[in-house]
Amino acid sequence: MDKLYKDARTLIDKAIETNLPEEAVKNALNNHTFSKNIYLVAIGKAAWRMANSARQELGERIKGGIVITKYEHSLGEIPGIEIIEAGHPISDENTILGTQKAVELVKGLGEDDEVLFLVSGGGSALFELPLSGLELLDLVAVNNDLLACGADIVEINMIRKRLSSVKAGKFAQLCVPAKVFAVVLSDILGDRLDSIASGPAAPDLSTIEDALSVVKKYDLKLSDKVMEYLKKETPKELHNVEAVITGSVRILCENTAKIADELGYRPYLLATEMNCEAREAGRLIAAIAKQINSGACAFERPCAVILGGETVVRVKGTGKGGRNQEMVLAASEGISGIKDLVIFSVGSDGTDGPTDAAGGIVDGTTMTRLKESGLNFNEVLDNNDAYNGLKKTDGLVITGPTGTNVNDVTVILCK
């Protein structure tokens, strides 16, 4: 079993390494002809790495810039560029400060200027300026409700973008007449530009009716002033933007498959758009693992069955955890007693929910070890306390902030 865990960790580390943004940013820049003056705005968990790569490539052609990233995600100074760390997944005062500075940077630019807009996952929380009449607390309350109700990221962003003065293409409008070149790391299934970071430089594909349907679907209790903004339409056309997607969960999964093959496991890429409740996903993955173990499916051992995407957690308890941790803990029940098999799931950004873990890993002994630690499996799950459950069973995967963010990868690894 030691070798399985070692191989699992190798898979995690190398898969993330192959999806770091530096090379992708350089390729995007080399394939683009810039205007005379370049101003840089980078937002998201990978913002520092993307901005640093751009500064190394373009040098003093960048006349000014700002990076807005998550706390502890900056790796030092970048010449000529201001760095602000802010709250994620909940916006805070630094979010507003950084966004205001970004807006001031692009206001007044001319036709000979160009905004290099570097976008990565987490940008929705990190790049925010409420519309007139709304306060940060209004947005935080709405965001908390959306995160807790089980809405997926596209649904969440349908609401958030309508309450913002920079989302849903509005930032690109503030840059006019300057052009915007957006280089994007996608953390959204299907790579919808209007949903990645809530689309600050993308025409909004969602409608008023779409937003109101989310409110109805989850029975959200929103204030009158919030509802008033949800009934206002967002920009549907932008004429000053060129965008290129440089990374995605599909690429992450494909790279994971290549690395698994190099380690001696037959790779099976099962899905790259997994989008469901984390606990149910865990039970399904456990069912697949049991089929592999019994020989009742087409997957030949040794194998690595790979899935990518982003599940959701319906928060009903007061515990600590994240979607990847909850998924694998839920899976542990179904694989209890099975040997030569592990299941792991991690967020490519290195942070799963509001925790210091990237995700979790379980095997056939996890349930037994959980019981021996004095914890009840069902109580842990019902309290959304997967972090502490996995901590008791040595099942947490800690990577630290990785500098990228292209969704999650889940693997069933069998000898």
Helices and strands as residue ranges (DSSP letters): H 2-17, H 22-30, E 37-43, H 47-58, G 59-61, E 62-70, E 81-86, H 93-106, E 113-119, H 123-126, H 136-149, H 153-160, G 161-163, H 170-175, E 179-185, G 196-198, H 208-217, H 224-230, E 241-247, H 249-262, E 266-274, H 278-294, E 303-309, H 323-334, E 341-347, E 359-363, H 366-372, H 377-382, H 386-392, E 396-397, E 408-414
